[in-house]
């Protein structure tokens, strides 16, 4: 099963923090530093869920909040 999740919203609202937490790149949801995302950052991960036989392939798209 393939999933694509796009995180979109205004700049500085925590989209990258959520993406990092969901992908396992950090163990807490809140970060002390702010570095804006440039363009789109795509994270790919695989997971298993209870009751589903197939591996779930996830593309997590972390988009910039800058409208330019």
PyMOL Python script that loads the backbone (N, CA, C, O; Angstrom):
from pymol import cmd

cmd.read_pdbstr("""\
ATOM      1  N   UNK A   1       0.843  -1.156   0.000  1.00  0.00           N
ATOM      2  CA  UNK A   1       0.000   0.000   0.000  1.00  0.00           C
ATOM      3  C   UNK A   1       0.904   1.239   0.000  1.00  0.00           C
ATOM      4  O   UNK A   1       1.895   1.288   0.728  1.00  0.00           O
ATOM      5  N   UNK A   2       0.559   2.222  -0.809  1.00  0.00           N
ATOM      6  CA  UNK A   2       1.329   3.462  -0.904  1.00  0.00           C
ATOM      7  C   UNK A   2       0.484   4.631  -0.426  1.00  0.00           C
ATOM      8  O   UNK A   2      -0.685   4.761  -0.789  1.00  0.00           O
ATOM      9  N   UNK A   3       1.093   5.476   0.392  1.00  0.00           N
ATOM     10  CA  UNK A   3       0.434   6.686   0.879  1.00  0.00           C
ATOM     11  C   UNK A   3       1.314   7.889   0.609  1.00  0.00           C
ATOM     12  O   UNK A   3       2.539   7.804   0.702  1.00  0.00           O
ATOM     13  N   UNK A   4       0.695   9.000   0.275  1.00  0.00           N
ATOM     14  CA  UNK A   4       1.409  10.267   0.159  1.00  0.00           C
ATOM     15  C   UNK A   4       0.709  11.249   1.092  1.00  0.00           C
ATOM     16  O   UNK A   4      -0.498  11.470   0.982  1.00  0.00           O
ATOM     17  N   UNK A   5       1.475  11.836   2.011  1.00  0.00           N
ATOM     18  CA  UNK A   5       0.939  12.791   2.963  1.00  0.00           C
ATOM     19  C   UNK A   5       1.651  14.112   2.731  1.00  0.00           C
ATOM     20  O   UNK A   5       2.880  14.173   2.756  1.00  0.00           O
ATOM     21  N   UNK A   6       0.881  15.172   2.504  1.00  0.00           N
ATOM     22  CA  UNK A   6       1.446  16.496   2.268  1.00  0.00           C
ATOM     23  C   UNK A   6       1.142  17.381   3.471  1.00  0.00           C
ATOM     24  O   UNK A   6      -0.015  17.551   3.855  1.00  0.00           O
ATOM     25  N   UNK A   7       2.194  17.939   4.058  1.00  0.00           N
ATOM     26  CA  UNK A   7       2.034  18.889   5.159  1.00  0.00           C
ATOM     27  C   UNK A   7       2.120  20.289   4.571  1.00  0.00           C
ATOM     28  O   UNK A   7       3.166  20.687   4.057  1.00  0.00           O
ATOM     29  N   UNK A   8       1.030  21.033   4.643  1.00  0.00           N
ATOM     30  CA  UNK A   8       0.977  22.378   4.080  1.00  0.00           C
ATOM     31  C   UNK A   8       0.394  23.325   5.120  1.00  0.00           C
ATOM     32  O   UNK A   8      -0.458  22.944   5.923  1.00  0.00           O
ATOM     33  N   UNK A   9       0.865  24.555   5.090  1.00  0.00           N
ATOM     34  CA  UNK A   9       0.351  25.555   6.019  1.00  0.00           C
ATOM     35  C   UNK A   9       1.278  26.749   6.067  1.00  0.00           C
ATOM     36  O   UNK A   9       2.290  26.779   5.367  1.00  0.00           O
ATOM     37  N   UNK A  10       0.944  27.737   6.886  1.00  0.00           N
ATOM     38  CA  UNK A  10       1.748  28.951   6.979  1.00  0.00           C
ATOM     39  C   UNK A  10       3.153  28.675   7.530  1.00  0.00           C
ATOM     40  O   UNK A  10       3.386  27.679   8.216  1.00  0.00           O
ATOM     41  N   UNK A  11       4.052  29.559   7.218  1.00  0.00           N
ATOM     42  CA  UNK A  11       5.436  29.477   7.677  1.00  0.00           C
ATOM     43  C   UNK A  11       5.507  29.547   9.204  1.00  0.00           C
ATOM     44  O   UNK A  11       4.818  30.353   9.829  1.00  0.00           O
ATOM     45  N   UNK A  12       6.339  28.703   9.790  1.00  0.00           N
ATOM     46  CA  UNK A  12       6.576  28.740  11.228  1.00  0.00           C
ATOM     47  C   UNK A  12       5.538  28.036  12.077  1.00  0.00           C
ATOM     48  O   UNK A  12       5.472  28.283  13.281  1.00  0.00           O
ATOM     49  N   UNK A  13       4.717  27.161  11.490  1.00  0.00           N
ATOM     50  CA  UNK A  13       3.650  26.507  12.251  1.00  0.00           C
ATOM     51  C   UNK A  13       3.998  25.104  12.734  1.00  0.00           C
ATOM     52  O   UNK A  13       3.190  24.483  13.424  1.00  0.00           O
ATOM     53  N   UNK A  14       5.191  24.580  12.389  1.00  0.00           N
ATOM     54  CA  UNK A  14       5.607  23.288  12.915  1.00  0.00           C
ATOM     55  C   UNK A  14       5.485  22.117  11.965  1.00  0.00           C
ATOM     56  O   UNK A  14       5.541  20.969  12.404  1.00  0.00           O
ATOM     57  N   UNK A  15       5.319  22.370  10.674  1.00  0.00           N
ATOM     58  CA  UNK A  15       5.197  21.283   9.702  1.00  0.00           C
ATOM     59  C   UNK A  15       6.428  20.385   9.688  1.00  0.00           C
ATOM     60  O   UNK A  15       6.300  19.161   9.643  1.00  0.00           O
ATOM     61  N   UNK A  16       7.612  20.975   9.726  1.00  0.00           N
ATOM     62  CA  UNK A  16       8.854  20.201   9.724  1.00  0.00           C
ATOM     63  C   UNK A  16       9.005  19.412  11.013  1.00  0.00           C
ATOM     64  O   UNK A  16       9.469  18.272  10.983  1.00  0.00           O
ATOM     65  N   UNK A  17       8.624  19.992  12.144  1.00  0.00           N
ATOM     66  CA  UNK A  17       8.676  19.259  13.407  1.00  0.00           C
ATOM     67  C   UNK A  17       7.783  18.026  13.364  1.00  0.00           C
ATOM     68  O   UNK A  17       8.178  16.958  13.833  1.00  0.00           O
ATOM     69  N   UNK A  18       6.590  18.164  12.808  1.00  0.00           N
ATOM     70  CA  UNK A  18       5.672  17.029  12.678  1.00  0.00           C
ATOM     71  C   UNK A  18       6.261  15.976  11.745  1.00  0.00           C
ATOM     72  O   UNK A  18       6.217  14.785  12.053  1.00  0.00           O
ATOM     73  N   UNK A  19       6.813  16.405  10.604  1.00  0.00           N
ATOM     74  CA  UNK A  19       7.414  15.471   9.653  1.00  0.00           C
ATOM     75  C   UNK A  19       8.578  14.714  10.297  1.00  0.00           C
ATOM     76  O   UNK A  19       8.689  13.498  10.139  1.00  0.00           O
ATOM     77  N   UNK A  20       9.438  15.422  11.018  1.00  0.00           N
ATOM     78  CA  UNK A  20      10.569  14.774  11.685  1.00  0.00           C
ATOM     79  C   UNK A  20      10.104  13.771  12.728  1.00  0.00           C
ATOM     80  O   UNK A  20      10.670  12.682  12.832  1.00  0.00           O
ATOM     81  N   UNK A  21       9.088  14.117  13.499  1.00  0.00           N
ATOM     82  CA  UNK A  21       8.564  13.231  14.530  1.00  0.00           C
ATOM     83  C   UNK A  21       7.946  11.976  13.917  1.00  0.00           C
ATOM     84  O   UNK A  21       8.216  10.866  14.374  1.00  0.00           O
ATOM     85  N   UNK A  22       7.115  12.146  12.883  1.00  0.00           N
ATOM     86  CA  UNK A  22       6.452  11.001  12.249  1.00  0.00           C
ATOM     87  C   UNK A  22       7.436  10.064  11.570  1.00  0.00           C
ATOM     88  O   UNK A  22       7.216   8.853  11.531  1.00  0.00           O
ATOM     89  N   UNK A  23       8.528  10.618  11.030  1.00  0.00           N
ATOM     90  CA  UNK A  23       9.500   9.790  10.316  1.00  0.00           C
ATOM     91  C   UNK A  23      10.562   9.202  11.238  1.00  0.00           C
ATOM     92  O   UNK A  23      11.399   8.415  10.797  1.00  0.00           O
ATOM     93  N   UNK A  24      10.534   9.580  12.516  1.00  0.00           N
ATOM     94  CA  UNK A  24      11.491   9.029  13.460  1.00  0.00           C
ATOM     95  C   UNK A  24      12.822   9.745  13.498  1.00  0.00           C
ATOM     96  O   UNK A  24      13.776   9.226  14.077  1.00  0.00           O
ATOM     97  N   UNK A  25      12.920  10.927  12.897  1.00  0.00           N
ATOM     98  CA  UNK A  25      14.167  11.700  12.905  1.00  0.00           C
ATOM     99  C   UNK A  25      14.402  12.424  14.227  1.00  0.00           C
ATOM    100  O   UNK A  25      15.504  12.915  14.473  1.00  0.00           O
ATOM    101  N   UNK A  26      13.382  12.496  15.079  1.00  0.00           N
ATOM    102  CA  UNK A  26      13.538  13.086  16.405  1.00  0.00           C
ATOM    103  C   UNK A  26      12.563  12.396  17.346  1.00  0.00           C
ATOM    104  O   UNK A  26      11.602  11.764  16.908  1.00  0.00           O
ATOM    105  N   UNK A  27      12.820  12.523  18.639  1.00  0.00           N
ATOM    106  CA  UNK A  27      11.963  11.834  19.597  1.00  0.00           C
ATOM    107  C   UNK A  27      11.023  12.768  20.350  1.00  0.00           C
ATOM    108  O   UNK A  27      10.276  12.330  21.226  1.00  0.00           O
ATOM    109  N   UNK A  28      11.060  14.052  20.010  1.00  0.00           N
ATOM    110  CA  UNK A  28      10.109  14.987  20.613  1.00  0.00           C
ATOM    111  C   UNK A  28       9.524  15.876  19.522  1.00  0.00           C
ATOM    112  O   UNK A  28      10.143  16.098  18.481  1.00  0.00           O
ATOM    113  N   UNK A  29       8.342  16.371  19.776  1.00  0.00           N
ATOM    114  CA  UNK A  29       7.616  17.122  18.756  1.00  0.00           C
ATOM    115  C   UNK A  29       8.009  18.593  18.705  1.00  0.00           C
ATOM    116  O   UNK A  29       7.817  19.240  17.676  1.00  0.00           O
ATOM    117  N   UNK A  30       8.549  19.130  19.780  1.00  0.00           N
ATOM    118  CA  UNK A  30       8.896  20.554  19.842  1.00  0.00           C
ATOM    119  C   UNK A  30      10.407  20.716  19.735  1.00  0.00           C
ATOM    120  O   UNK A  30      11.160  20.004  20.399  1.00  0.00           O
ATOM    121  N   UNK A  31      10.847  21.654  18.900  1.00  0.00           N
ATOM    122  CA  UNK A  31      12.266  21.929  18.698  1.00  0.00           C
ATOM    123  C   UNK A  31      12.601  23.320  19.213  1.00  0.00           C
ATOM    124  O   UNK A  31      11.760  24.219  19.203  1.00  0.00           O
ATOM    125  N   UNK A  32      13.843  23.486  19.665  1.00  0.00           N
ATOM    126  CA  UNK A  32      14.288  24.787  20.163  1.00  0.00           C
ATOM    127  C   UNK A  32      14.787  25.713  19.050  1.00  0.00           C
ATOM    128  O   UNK A  32      14.946  26.914  19.266  1.00  0.00           O
ATOM    129  N   UNK A  33      15.034  25.154  17.862  1.00  0.00           N
ATOM    130  CA  UNK A  33      15.580  25.953  16.767  1.00  0.00           C
ATOM    131  C   UNK A  33      14.561  26.062  15.633  1.00  0.00           C
ATOM    132  O   UNK A  33      13.672  25.221  15.504  1.00  0.00           O
ATOM    133  N   UNK A  34      14.699  27.093  14.824  1.00  0.00           N
ATOM    134  CA  UNK A  34      13.828  27.280  13.669  1.00  0.00           C
ATOM    135  C   UNK A  34      14.690  27.453  12.421  1.00  0.00           C
ATOM    136  O   UNK A  34      15.487  28.386  12.325  1.00  0.00           O
ATOM    137  N   UNK A  35      14.520  26.557  11.487  1.00  0.00           N
ATOM    138  CA  UNK A  35      15.179  26.646  10.188  1.00  0.00           C
ATOM    139  C   UNK A  35      14.102  26.441   9.129  1.00  0.00           C
ATOM    140  O   UNK A  35      13.564  25.339   9.017  1.00  0.00           O
ATOM    141  N   UNK A  36      13.771  27.471   8.346  1.00  0.00           N
ATOM    142  CA  UNK A  36      12.700  27.329   7.359  1.00  0.00           C
ATOM    143  C   UNK A  36      13.042  26.304   6.280  1.00  0.00           C
ATOM    144  O   UNK A  36      14.190  26.195   5.849  1.00  0.00           O
ATOM    145  N   UNK A  37      12.031  25.561   5.856  1.00  0.00           N
ATOM    146  CA  UNK A  37      12.178  24.614   4.756  1.00  0.00           C
ATOM    147  C   UNK A  37      12.193  25.383   3.444  1.00  0.00           C
ATOM    148  O   UNK A  37      11.391  26.294   3.240  1.00  0.00           O
ATOM    149  N   UNK A  38      13.106  25.012   2.559  1.00  0.00           N
ATOM    150  CA  UNK A  38      13.186  25.630   1.239  1.00  0.00           C
ATOM    151  C   UNK A  38      12.550  24.665   0.244  1.00  0.00           C
ATOM    152  O   UNK A  38      13.008  23.532   0.099  1.00  0.00           O
ATOM    153  N   UNK A  39      11.502  25.105  -0.438  1.00  0.00           N
ATOM    154  CA  UNK A  39      10.835  24.241  -1.411  1.00  0.00           C
ATOM    155  C   UNK A  39      10.052  23.142  -0.725  1.00  0.00           C
ATOM    156  O   UNK A  39       9.206  23.404   0.131  1.00  0.00           O
ATOM    157  N   UNK A  40      10.344  21.894  -1.113  1.00  0.00           N
ATOM    158  CA  UNK A  40       9.664  20.725  -0.554  1.00  0.00           C
ATOM    159  C   UNK A  40      10.715  19.708  -0.128  1.00  0.00           C
ATOM    160  O   UNK A  40      11.686  19.469  -0.846  1.00  0.00           O
ATOM    161  N   UNK A  41      10.517  19.125   1.021  1.00  0.00           N
ATOM    162  CA  UNK A  41      11.388  18.073   1.537  1.00  0.00           C
ATOM    163  C   UNK A  41      10.552  16.792   1.571  1.00  0.00           C
ATOM    164  O   UNK A  41       9.492  16.758   2.196  1.00  0.00           O
ATOM    165  N   UNK A  42      11.027  15.741   0.901  1.00  0.00           N
ATOM    166  CA  UNK A  42      10.272  14.495   0.820  1.00  0.00           C
ATOM    167  C   UNK A  42      10.976  13.434   1.656  1.00  0.00           C
ATOM    168  O   UNK A  42      12.149  13.131   1.436  1.00  0.00           O
ATOM    169  N   UNK A  43      10.250  12.876   2.615  1.00  0.00           N
ATOM    170  CA  UNK A  43      10.758  11.808   3.464  1.00  0.00           C
ATOM    171  C   UNK A  43      10.040  10.517   3.070  1.00  0.00           C
ATOM    172  O   UNK A  43       8.819  10.502   2.914  1.00  0.00           O
ATOM    173  N   UNK A  44      10.799   9.444   2.911  1.00  0.00           N
ATOM    174  CA  UNK A  44      10.201   8.160   2.560  1.00  0.00           C
ATOM    175  C   UNK A  44      10.410   7.188   3.708  1.00  0.00           C
ATOM    176  O   UNK A  44      11.513   7.082   4.246  1.00  0.00           O
ATOM    177  N   UNK A  45       9.347   6.475   4.085  1.00  0.00           N
ATOM    178  CA  UNK A  45       9.463   5.498   5.146  1.00  0.00           C
ATOM    179  C   UNK A  45       8.530   4.322   4.883  1.00  0.00           C
ATOM    180  O   UNK A  45       7.567   4.427   4.123  1.00  0.00           O
ATOM    181  N   UNK A  46       8.839   3.199   5.530  1.00  0.00           N
ATOM    182  CA  UNK A  46       8.011   2.005   5.451  1.00  0.00           C
ATOM    183  C   UNK A  46       7.554   1.649   6.852  1.00  0.00           C
ATOM    184  O   UNK A  46       8.291   1.840   7.820  1.00  0.00           O
ATOM    185  N   UNK A  47       6.342   1.132   6.961  1.00  0.00           N
ATOM    186  CA  UNK A  47       5.834   0.725   8.265  1.00  0.00           C
ATOM    187  C   UNK A  47       4.863  -0.434   8.103  1.00  0.00           C
ATOM    188  O   UNK A  47       4.381  -0.703   7.003  1.00  0.00           O
ATOM    189  N   UNK A  48       4.587  -1.099   9.174  1.00  0.00           N
ATOM    190  CA  UNK A  48       3.595  -2.168   9.234  1.00  0.00           C
ATOM    191  C   UNK A  48       2.511  -1.722  10.201  1.00  0.00           C
ATOM    192  O   UNK A  48       2.795  -1.031  11.179  1.00  0.00           O
ATOM    193  N   UNK A  49       1.273  -2.113   9.934  1.00  0.00           N
ATOM    194  CA  UNK A  49       0.189  -1.817  10.860  1.00  0.00           C
ATOM    195  C   UNK A  49      -0.508  -3.109  11.238  1.00  0.00           C
ATOM    196  O   UNK A  49      -0.599  -4.050  10.448  1.00  0.00           O
ATOM    197  N   UNK A  50      -0.997  -3.126  12.466  1.00  0.00           N
ATOM    198  CA  UNK A  50      -1.728  -4.288  12.942  1.00  0.00           C
ATOM    199  C   UNK A  50      -2.926  -4.552  12.048  1.00  0.00           C
ATOM    200  O   UNK A  50      -3.677  -3.634  11.719  1.00  0.00           O
ATOM    201  N   UNK A  51      -3.104  -5.799  11.659  1.00  0.00           N
ATOM    202  CA  UNK A  51      -4.262  -6.177  10.865  1.00  0.00           C
ATOM    203  C   UNK A  51      -4.091  -5.985   9.364  1.00  0.00           C
ATOM    204  O   UNK A  51      -4.970  -6.366   8.592  1.00  0.00           O
ATOM    205  N   UNK A  52      -2.970  -5.397   8.937  1.00  0.00           N
ATOM    206  CA  UNK A  52      -2.713  -5.202   7.503  1.00  0.00           C
ATOM    207  C   UNK A  52      -1.482  -6.023   7.137  1.00  0.00           C
ATOM    208  O   UNK A  52      -0.420  -5.861   7.739  1.00  0.00           O
ATOM    209  N   UNK A  53      -1.625  -6.898   6.156  1.00  0.00           N
ATOM    210  CA  UNK A  53      -0.534  -7.787   5.758  1.00  0.00           C
ATOM    211  C   UNK A  53       0.579  -7.056   5.010  1.00  0.00           C
ATOM    212  O   UNK A  53       1.759  -7.357   5.189  1.00  0.00           O
ATOM    213  N   UNK A  54       0.196  -6.094   4.171  1.00  0.00           N
ATOM    214  CA  UNK A  54       1.169  -5.413   3.314  1.00  0.00           C
ATOM    215  C   UNK A  54       2.005  -4.392   4.083  1.00  0.00           C
ATOM    216  O   UNK A  54       1.575  -3.850   5.101  1.00  0.00           O
ATOM    217  N   UNK A  55       3.212  -4.146   3.570  1.00  0.00           N
ATOM    218  CA  UNK A  55       4.023  -3.043   4.054  1.00  0.00           C
ATOM    219  C   UNK A  55       3.425  -1.749   3.524  1.00  0.00           C
ATOM    220  O   UNK A  55       2.983  -1.689   2.377  1.00  0.00           O
ATOM    221  N   UNK A  56       3.411  -0.724   4.349  1.00  0.00           N
ATOM    222  CA  UNK A  56       2.885   0.574   3.931  1.00  0.00           C
ATOM    223  C   UNK A  56       4.065   1.478   3.610  1.00  0.00           C
ATOM    224  O   UNK A  56       4.891   1.766   4.477  1.00  0.00           O
ATOM    225  N   UNK A  57       4.140   1.924   2.359  1.00  0.00           N
ATOM    226  CA  UNK A  57       5.172   2.855   1.901  1.00  0.00           C
ATOM    227  C   UNK A  57       4.593   4.258   1.966  1.00  0.00           C
ATOM    228  O   UNK A  57       3.564   4.547   1.355  1.00  0.00           O
ATOM    229  N   UNK A  58       5.266   5.129   2.714  1.00  0.00           N
ATOM    230  CA  UNK A  58       4.752   6.482   2.927  1.00  0.00           C
ATOM    231  C   UNK A  58       5.733   7.501   2.362  1.00  0.00           C
ATOM    232  O   UNK A  58       6.929   7.457   2.650  1.00  0.00           O
ATOM    233  N   UNK A  59       5.207   8.423   1.551  1.00  0.00           N
ATOM    234  CA  UNK A  59       5.944   9.620   1.129  1.00  0.00           C
ATOM    235  C   UNK A  59       5.375  10.767   1.943  1.00  0.00           C
ATOM    236  O   UNK A  59       4.193  11.090   1.826  1.00  0.00           O
ATOM    237  N   UNK A  60       6.205  11.377   2.761  1.00  0.00           N
ATOM    238  CA  UNK A  60       5.793  12.485   3.609  1.00  0.00           C
ATOM    239  C   UNK A  60       6.385  13.769   3.029  1.00  0.00           C
ATOM    240  O   UNK A  60       7.596  13.978   3.097  1.00  0.00           O
ATOM    241  N   UNK A  61       5.555  14.613   2.471  1.00  0.00           N
ATOM    242  CA  UNK A  61       5.983  15.837   1.817  1.00  0.00           C
ATOM    243  C   UNK A  61       5.887  16.996   2.796  1.00  0.00           C
ATOM    244  O   UNK A  61       4.796  17.361   3.234  1.00  0.00           O
ATOM    245  N   UNK A  62       7.026  17.568   3.136  1.00  0.00           N
ATOM    246  CA  UNK A  62       7.120  18.714   4.037  1.00  0.00           C
ATOM    247  C   UNK A  62       7.326  19.953   3.169  1.00  0.00           C
ATOM    248  O   UNK A  62       8.427  20.190   2.674  1.00  0.00           O
ATOM    249  N   UNK A  63       6.271  20.737   2.986  1.00  0.00           N
ATOM    250  CA  UNK A  63       6.342  21.883   2.076  1.00  0.00           C
ATOM    251  C   UNK A  63       6.699  23.167   2.828  1.00  0.00           C
ATOM    252  O   UNK A  63       6.428  23.309   4.020  1.00  0.00           O
ATOM    253  N   UNK A  64       7.308  24.085   2.103  1.00  0.00           N
ATOM    254  CA  UNK A  64       7.642  25.388   2.654  1.00  0.00           C
ATOM    255  C   UNK A  64       6.371  26.191   2.882  1.00  0.00           C
ATOM    256  O   UNK A  64       5.422  26.092   2.104  1.00  0.00           O
ATOM    257  N   UNK A  65       6.348  26.972   3.928  1.00  0.00           N
ATOM    258  CA  UNK A  65       5.201  27.844   4.174  1.00  0.00           C
ATOM    259  C   UNK A  65       5.324  29.188   3.472  1.00  0.00           C
ATOM    260  O   UNK A  65       4.400  30.001   3.499  1.00  0.00           O
ATOM    261  N   UNK A  66       6.484  29.416   2.838  1.00  0.00           N
ATOM    262  CA  UNK A  66       6.729  30.661   2.119  1.00  0.00           C
ATOM    263  C   UNK A  66       6.010  30.605   0.775  1.00  0.00           C
ATOM    264  O   UNK A  66       6.299  29.724  -0.034  1.00  0.00           O
ATOM    265  N   UNK A  67       5.092  31.515   0.522  1.00  0.00           N
ATOM    266  CA  UNK A  67       4.296  31.482  -0.711  1.00  0.00           C
ATOM    267  C   UNK A  67       5.103  31.790  -1.968  1.00  0.00           C
ATOM    268  O   UNK A  67       4.592  31.627  -3.076  1.00  0.00           O
ATOM    269  N   UNK A  68       6.352  32.232  -1.824  1.00  0.00           N
ATOM    270  CA  UNK A  68       7.179  32.511  -3.000  1.00  0.00           C
ATOM    271  C   UNK A  68       7.803  31.233  -3.460  1.00  0.00           C
ATOM    272  O   UNK A  68       8.546  31.227  -4.442  1.00  0.00           O
TER     273      UNK A  68
END
""", "prot")
cmd.dss("prot")
cmd.show_as("cartoon", "prot")
cmd.util.cbc("prot")
cmd.orient("prot")
